[in-house]
Amino acid sequence: MKKFKVGCVQATPSLFNKSKTMDIVLKWIKKGFEQGVKLLVFPESFIPAYPAGLAFGTVVGSRTEPGREQFREYWDNSVEVGAEETQQIAKWAQEYEMYITIGVTERDSVSKTLYCTLLYFSPHGKLMGRHRKLKPTAAERLVWGEGDGTTLSTFNTEIGKLGGLICWENYMPLARMSMYQKGVEIYVAPTADSRDSWNSSLIHIACEGRCYVVGSNQFIRKRDYPEHLQKELATDRPEILSRGGSVIISPLGKVLAGPLYHEEGLLTAEIDHDEIIRAKMDFDVIGHYARNDVFGFEVNGQPDMEKEE
């Protein structure tokens, strides 16, 4: 499929409510379908929301019982890979004939650890795979465990080579290189960063990888939290906890849609694989611009690019 439409969702989940957020996911899938979208990208930890502003009752050296209860509530509303929610999204992907990437907080049923995870679904009704965030940032480390190289996943699909990283993983040069070395063409970058500097980073990635970049973020306000959690939010945080900033960027760094701020919305743009070829005429990070005689690169455990079934 040389040309197709990609959609980037900027929306507000039902925070700490997995069931209601699934209804919201379906609403945006339907919007994407109505606009002819073949790849729909959701934000980081959309289910059950990125827990912006919460401290889970912690300071260095101390935890509280109410904080532990917040963690339990977050865990209860997190997603188990292979369970009901992932099965349902796979069915929707098939019904609405689109690829879907969505950020979730994933719970491990054995260890009980949570992970910030990016899931990939195909229009054939399959969960193609997942990527677990390699390095949670700052206080995120309390909530999420670390992924490893075995989930640095990329997929050779009908719409092109698909892969990506989550939020500040995109600041890790070697993590980016793990995507480039697989020839990624559509690079998804779900995030919780809504600063102007973030979009500058995504433009750099598009130019560096000569790939399309789709950056998706949530729009969240303090009042979007359940009432019993609003009083737990840090008092110095503004009413708007995440203003968004979702964006779609071409392989030469041109902003095709967005950035979108201070509201929900669906951004769309056309992906044209010929544009990737044009962009690689003068720069190809793993090809004619590489110096394999000077530099060596190896990723522990990274799987081969998976061929879509």
Secondary structure as a PSIPRED ss2 file (coil, helix, strand):
# PSIPRED VFORMAT (PSIPRED V4.0)

   1 M C   1.000  0.000  0.000
   2 K C   1.000  0.000  0.000
   3 K E   0.000  0.000  1.000
   4 F E   0.000  0.000  1.000
   5 K E   0.000  0.000  1.000
   6 V E   0.000  0.000  1.000
   7 G E   0.000  0.000  1.000
   8 C E   0.000  0.000  1.000
   9 V E   0.000  0.000  1.000
  10 Q E   0.000  0.000  1.000
  11 A C   1.000  0.000  0.000
  12 T C   1.000  0.000  0.000
  13 P C   1.000  0.000  0.000
  14 S C   1.000  0.000  0.000
  15 L C   1.000  0.000  0.000
  16 F C   1.000  0.000  0.000
  17 N C   1.000  0.000  0.000
  18 K H   0.000  1.000  0.000
  19 S H   0.000  1.000  0.000
  20 K H   0.000  1.000  0.000
  21 T H   0.000  1.000  0.000
  22 M H   0.000  1.000  0.000
  23 D H   0.000  1.000  0.000
  24 I H   0.000  1.000  0.000
  25 V H   0.000  1.000  0.000
  26 L H   0.000  1.000  0.000
  27 K H   0.000  1.000  0.000
  28 W H   0.000  1.000  0.000
  29 I H   0.000  1.000  0.000
  30 K H   0.000  1.000  0.000
  31 K H   0.000  1.000  0.000
  32 G H   0.000  1.000  0.000
  33 F H   0.000  1.000  0.000
  34 E H   0.000  1.000  0.000
  35 Q C   1.000  0.000  0.000
  36 G C   1.000  0.000  0.000
  37 V E   0.000  0.000  1.000
  38 K E   0.000  0.000  1.000
  39 L E   0.000  0.000  1.000
  40 L E   0.000  0.000  1.000
  41 V E   0.000  0.000  1.000
  42 F C   1.000  0.000  0.000
  43 P C   1.000  0.000  0.000
  44 E C   1.000  0.000  0.000
  45 S C   1.000  0.000  0.000
  46 F C   1.000  0.000  0.000
  47 I E   0.000  0.000  1.000
  48 P C   1.000  0.000  0.000
  49 A C   1.000  0.000  0.000
  50 Y C   1.000  0.000  0.000
  51 P C   1.000  0.000  0.000
  52 A C   1.000  0.000  0.000
  53 G C   1.000  0.000  0.000
  54 L C   1.000  0.000  0.000
  55 A C   1.000  0.000  0.000
  56 F C   1.000  0.000  0.000
  57 G C   1.000  0.000  0.000
  58 T E   0.000  0.000  1.000
  59 V E   0.000  0.000  1.000
  60 V C   1.000  0.000  0.000
  61 G C   1.000  0.000  0.000
  62 S E   0.000  0.000  1.000
  63 R E   0.000  0.000  1.000
  64 T C   1.000  0.000  0.000
  65 E H   0.000  1.000  0.000
  66 P H   0.000  1.000  0.000
  67 G H   0.000  1.000  0.000
  68 R H   0.000  1.000  0.000
  69 E H   0.000  1.000  0.000
  70 Q H   0.000  1.000  0.000
  71 F H   0.000  1.000  0.000
  72 R H   0.000  1.000  0.000
  73 E H   0.000  1.000  0.000
  74 Y H   0.000  1.000  0.000
  75 W H   0.000  1.000  0.000
  76 D H   0.000  1.000  0.000
  77 N C   1.000  0.000  0.000
  78 S C   1.000  0.000  0.000
  79 V E   0.000  0.000  1.000
  80 E C   1.000  0.000  0.000
  81 V C   1.000  0.000  0.000
  82 G C   1.000  0.000  0.000
  83 A C   1.000  0.000  0.000
  84 E H   0.000  1.000  0.000
  85 E H   0.000  1.000  0.000
  86 T H   0.000  1.000  0.000
  87 Q H   0.000  1.000  0.000
  88 Q H   0.000  1.000  0.000
  89 I H   0.000  1.000  0.000
  90 A H   0.000  1.000  0.000
  91 K H   0.000  1.000  0.000
  92 W H   0.000  1.000  0.000
  93 A H   0.000  1.000  0.000
  94 Q H   0.000  1.000  0.000
  95 E H   0.000  1.000  0.000
  96 Y C   1.000  0.000  0.000
  97 E C   1.000  0.000  0.000
  98 M C   1.000  0.000  0.000
  99 Y E   0.000  0.000  1.000
 100 I E   0.000  0.000  1.000
 101 T E   0.000  0.000  1.000
 102 I E   0.000  0.000  1.000
 103 G E   0.000  0.000  1.000
 104 V E   0.000  0.000  1.000
 105 T E   0.000  0.000  1.000
 106 E E   0.000  0.000  1.000
 107 R E   0.000  0.000  1.000
 108 D C   1.000  0.000  0.000
 109 S C   1.000  0.000  0.000
 110 V C   1.000  0.000  0.000
 111 S C   1.000  0.000  0.000
 112 K C   1.000  0.000  0.000
 113 T C   1.000  0.000  0.000
 114 L E   0.000  0.000  1.000
 115 Y E   0.000  0.000  1.000
 116 C E   0.000  0.000  1.000
 117 T E   0.000  0.000  1.000
 118 L E   0.000  0.000  1.000
 119 L E   0.000  0.000  1.000
 120 Y E   0.000  0.000  1.000
 121 F E   0.000  0.000  1.000
 122 S E   0.000  0.000  1.000
 123 P C   1.000  0.000  0.000
 124 H C   1.000  0.000  0.000
 125 G C   1.000  0.000  0.000
 126 K E   0.000  0.000  1.000
 127 L E   0.000  0.000  1.000
 128 M E   0.000  0.000  1.000
 129 G E   0.000  0.000  1.000
 130 R E   0.000  0.000  1.000
 131 H E   0.000  0.000  1.000
 132 R E   0.000  0.000  1.000
 133 K C   1.000  0.000  0.000
 134 L C   1.000  0.000  0.000
 135 K C   1.000  0.000  0.000
 136 P C   1.000  0.000  0.000
 137 T C   1.000  0.000  0.000
 138 A C   1.000  0.000  0.000
 139 A C   1.000  0.000  0.000
 140 E H   0.000  1.000  0.000
 141 R H   0.000  1.000  0.000
 142 L H   0.000  1.000  0.000
 143 V H   0.000  1.000  0.000
 144 W C   1.000  0.000  0.000
 145 G C   1.000  0.000  0.000
 146 E C   1.000  0.000  0.000
 147 G C   1.000  0.000  0.000
 148 D C   1.000  0.000  0.000
 149 G H   0.000  1.000  0.000
 150 T H   0.000  1.000  0.000
 151 T H   0.000  1.000  0.000
 152 L C   1.000  0.000  0.000
 153 S C   1.000  0.000  0.000
 154 T E   0.000  0.000  1.000
 155 F E   0.000  0.000  1.000
 156 N E   0.000  0.000  1.000
 157 T E   0.000  0.000  1.000
 158 E C   1.000  0.000  0.000
 159 I C   1.000  0.000  0.000
 160 G E   0.000  0.000  1.000
 161 K E   0.000  0.000  1.000
 162 L E   0.000  0.000  1.000
 163 G E   0.000  0.000  1.000
 164 G E   0.000  0.000  1.000
 165 L C   1.000  0.000  0.000
 166 I C   1.000  0.000  0.000
 167 C H   0.000  1.000  0.000
 168 W H   0.000  1.000  0.000
 169 E H   0.000  1.000  0.000
 170 N H   0.000  1.000  0.000
 171 Y H   0.000  1.000  0.000
 172 M C   1.000  0.000  0.000
 173 P H   0.000  1.000  0.000
 174 L H   0.000  1.000  0.000
 175 A H   0.000  1.000  0.000
 176 R H   0.000  1.000  0.000
 177 M H   0.000  1.000  0.000
 178 S H   0.000  1.000  0.000
 179 M H   0.000  1.000  0.000
 180 Y H   0.000  1.000  0.000
 181 Q C   1.000  0.000  0.000
 182 K C   1.000  0.000  0.000
 183 G C   1.000  0.000  0.000
 184 V C   1.000  0.000  0.000
 185 E C   1.000  0.000  0.000
 186 I E   0.000  0.000  1.000
 187 Y E   0.000  0.000  1.000
 188 V E   0.000  0.000  1.000
 189 A C   1.000  0.000  0.000
 190 P C   1.000  0.000  0.000
 191 T C   1.000  0.000  0.000
 192 A C   1.000  0.000  0.000
 193 D C   1.000  0.000  0.000
 194 S C   1.000  0.000  0.000
 195 R C   1.000  0.000  0.000
 196 D H   0.000  1.000  0.000
 197 S H   0.000  1.000  0.000
 198 W H   0.000  1.000  0.000
 199 N H   0.000  1.000  0.000
 200 S H   0.000  1.000  0.000
 201 S H   0.000  1.000  0.000
 202 L H   0.000  1.000  0.000
 203 I H   0.000  1.000  0.000
 204 H H   0.000  1.000  0.000
 205 I H   0.000  1.000  0.000
 206 A H   0.000  1.000  0.000
 207 C H   0.000  1.000  0.000
 208 E H   0.000  1.000  0.000
 209 G H   0.000  1.000  0.000
 210 R C   1.000  0.000  0.000
 211 C C   1.000  0.000  0.000
 212 Y E   0.000  0.000  1.000
 213 V E   0.000  0.000  1.000
 214 V E   0.000  0.000  1.000
 215 G E   0.000  0.000  1.000
 216 S C   1.000  0.000  0.000
 217 N C   1.000  0.000  0.000
 218 Q C   1.000  0.000  0.000
 219 F C   1.000  0.000  0.000
 220 I E   0.000  0.000  1.000
 221 R E   0.000  0.000  1.000
 222 K H   0.000  1.000  0.000
 223 R H   0.000  1.000  0.000
 224 D H   0.000  1.000  0.000
 225 Y C   1.000  0.000  0.000
 226 P C   1.000  0.000  0.000
 227 E H   0.000  1.000  0.000
 228 H H   0.000  1.000  0.000
 229 L H   0.000  1.000  0.000
 230 Q H   0.000  1.000  0.000
 231 K C   1.000  0.000  0.000
 232 E C   1.000  0.000  0.000
 233 L C   1.000  0.000  0.000
 234 A C   1.000  0.000  0.000
 235 T C   1.000  0.000  0.000
 236 D C   1.000  0.000  0.000
 237 R C   1.000  0.000  0.000
 238 P C   1.000  0.000  0.000
 239 E C   1.000  0.000  0.000
 240 I E   0.000  0.000  1.000
 241 L E   0.000  0.000  1.000
 242 S E   0.000  0.000  1.000
 243 R C   1.000  0.000  0.000
 244 G E   0.000  0.000  1.000
 245 G E   0.000  0.000  1.000
 246 S E   0.000  0.000  1.000
 247 V E   0.000  0.000  1.000
 248 I E   0.000  0.000  1.000
 249 I E   0.000  0.000  1.000
 250 S C   1.000  0.000  0.000
 251 P C   1.000  0.000  0.000
 252 L C   1.000  0.000  0.000
 253 G C   1.000  0.000  0.000
 254 K C   1.000  0.000  0.000
 255 V E   0.000  0.000  1.000
 256 L E   0.000  0.000  1.000
 257 A E   0.000  0.000  1.000
 258 G E   0.000  0.000  1.000
 259 P E   0.000  0.000  1.000
 260 L E   0.000  0.000  1.000
 261 Y E   0.000  0.000  1.000
 262 H C   1.000  0.000  0.000
 263 E C   1.000  0.000  0.000
 264 E C   1.000  0.000  0.000
 265 G E   0.000  0.000  1.000
 266 L E   0.000  0.000  1.000
 267 L E   0.000  0.000  1.000
 268 T E   0.000  0.000  1.000
 269 A E   0.000  0.000  1.000
 270 E E   0.000  0.000  1.000
 271 I E   0.000  0.000  1.000
 272 D E   0.000  0.000  1.000
 273 H H   0.000  1.000  0.000
 274 D H   0.000  1.000  0.000
 275 E H   0.000  1.000  0.000
 276 I H   0.000  1.000  0.000
 277 I H   0.000  1.000  0.000
 278 R H   0.000  1.000  0.000
 279 A H   0.000  1.000  0.000
 280 K C   1.000  0.000  0.000
 281 M C   1.000  0.000  0.000
 282 D C   1.000  0.000  0.000
 283 F C   1.000  0.000  0.000
 284 D C   1.000  0.000  0.000
 285 V C   1.000  0.000  0.000
 286 I C   1.000  0.000  0.000
 287 G C   1.000  0.000  0.000
 288 H C   1.000  0.000  0.000
 289 Y C   1.000  0.000  0.000
 290 A C   1.000  0.000  0.000
 291 R C   1.000  0.000  0.000
 292 N C   1.000  0.000  0.000
 293 D C   1.000  0.000  0.000
 294 V C   1.000  0.000  0.000
 295 F C   1.000  0.000  0.000
 296 G C   1.000  0.000  0.000
 297 F C   1.000  0.000  0.000
 298 E C   1.000  0.000  0.000
 299 V C   1.000  0.000  0.000
 300 N C   1.000  0.000  0.000
 301 G C   1.000  0.000  0.000
 302 Q C   1.000  0.000  0.000
 303 P C   1.000  0.000  0.000
 304 D C   1.000  0.000  0.000
 305 M C   1.000  0.000  0.000
 306 E E   0.000  0.000  1.000
 307 K E   0.000  0.000  1.000
 308 E C   1.000  0.000  0.000
 309 E C   1.000  0.000  0.000
